[in-house]
C-alpha cells in the first residue's frame, strides 16, 4: 500500500485517511482544549466565539458557518517591494514602520525610524522578519523581531527603530530547509499558555507515484537525497519558554485527502503560517493562510511552457487565495467548508491571480480591519514585477469570522455548563428584517430557571449589533443572582438570524 511521509514519519495511506477522519470527527464534537462531558467552563466575563462545538452541547437545525469579510477593493498602497507585510497599531513607541495611515484606507510611505504623527492609527512593516510585542519583557526589549528563514535569529529593540541581535541559531539545522522556512514565519507570546509559540513553514515530503518520479527526481535528490519524493508546504508549531532555542516544529496543518489530488500527486498546499491569537475572545486562534493550486500538465490542458521553471526544472506556478481556519488550542484546526475567506478578484483586477494575507488584526470601534497583498500575476510569475503588488483592506464587524446559523424555519442549541461573572448577558447578533432570537438560562441539569425561560425572554428582532443585552419579562436584564453557579444557555434562532458571540458583563 502506498505510504505517506510527514515530519520524519511514514504511514500507510489508509491509516493516514483514517487518522484524518478521526481527528475531524473528534474536532466537530469537542474543542481543541480537552473538555469532559458535563465539565463546567469558567468563562468569567470573557467573550466567547463559535469556532467549534464547545458551546453546542445539543443542537437542532443549527450549524457553524464561515462569514467572509467585505472586500473594499481599496488600493491602499501600490508597488510594494515585498509580499510579506505585518500590520501593527501605532502605540506611541514603535518607530519601525515602512508606511503609516490615519484612516486605514490611505497610506503613505515612511523611512524606518520615522516617528508616527499624533493621528496615525496603523503602520506596516515590510519583509520576512516579523515584529511582535513581548508583554513579559522590560521596556528595552519590548519588541522582538523573528526571522528563522534569513539568519535563523531573533532580535530585540526598545522602539523598533534599531534592532540588536538577541539570539542566533534559534532552530536546529534539521528544522531548516528543506523542511522550512522559506516564508513569513510567525512568533508571539501566547497569553493562554504563558509561553512563546512559533508557527513556521515546513516542507513535508510525500512519495511520488512511479509515473511522476522522473518529473520530481532532480528536486527530490537535491532536497531529500533520493529521487522519488515531492514536497508540499505545511505549517509547523513550536513552543518554548526560552527564545534562544525552539524545539523541532510539529506539523499542525497540512493538505489531506479532501484537498485536490491529480495523477497521484497532491496539488494544493498552504503558504504563509498566518496564525494569530485572537485577543477579543477566550481560547481562540485564527489561521489565515493561502491555499496554493500548483499548475501541472497532468490535470490542466493549458500550455504551461509559458511559465518559468524553478532551478530543479519543476513548475512552481499557480493561483492563491486566502482561507480561514480556527482553533481552541492552536493545534487542532477547523477548516469548515474550505471555501475561500477572501476570494480572488474579478479578471483584470489587481488581486485577480494571487494574494497574501498580512499579519495583524486591528479593531477600530466595532470594525475589524485586516489587509492583504494582491497580484494580477500568478505565483512564480512575479519576479521583477513587484510593482504589481497592491495592499488592500477587508472589513468585518468584531467577532464575525464565524457564526451559528439555523435552518430558516428555526433551530436551537444549548451550551455546556458555564460559570460566569457579571450582571447581564450580551450577544453579537444579526437578524436583519425577518430574523428572530430568544435565550433561555437553565441550571446545570438543563431545567429552565424561573424567570429566565424561553417564554420569558423578550424576543430579539430588527438587530445588527455586536453588543445586544438580552432581557426577560419585558426589559429585565439582571442575571447577577446566577453568577458563580453552573448554568446552561439555550439559544433559539429563526428566519435567518446569525449569532456570532456572547459574553456576560455589566450594563
Secondary structure, 3 states (H helix, E strand, C coil): CCEEEECCEEEEHHHHHHHHHHHHHHHHHCCCCCCCCCCCEEEECCCEECCCCCCCCEEECEEEEECCCEECCCCCEECCCCCCEEEEECCCCCCCCCEEECCCCCEEECCCCCCCCCCCCEEEEECCCEEEECCCCCHHHCEEEEECCCCCEEEEECCCCCCEEEEECCCCHHHCCCCCCCCCCEEEEECCCCEEEEEEEEEEEEECCHHHHHHHHHHHHHHHCCCCEEEEEEEEEEEECCCCCCCCCEEEECCCCCCCEECCEECEEECCCEEEECCCCCCCEEEEECEEECCCCCCCCCCHHHCCECCCCCECCECECEEEEEECCCCCCECCCCCCCECCCCCCCCCCCEEEECECCEEECCEEEEEEEEECCCECCCCCCHHHCEEEEEEEECCCCEEEEECCCCEEEECCCEEECCCEEEEEEECCCCCEEEEEEEECCCCECCCCCCCCECCEECCEEEEEECCECCCECCCHHHCCCCEEEEEEEECCCEEEEEEEECC
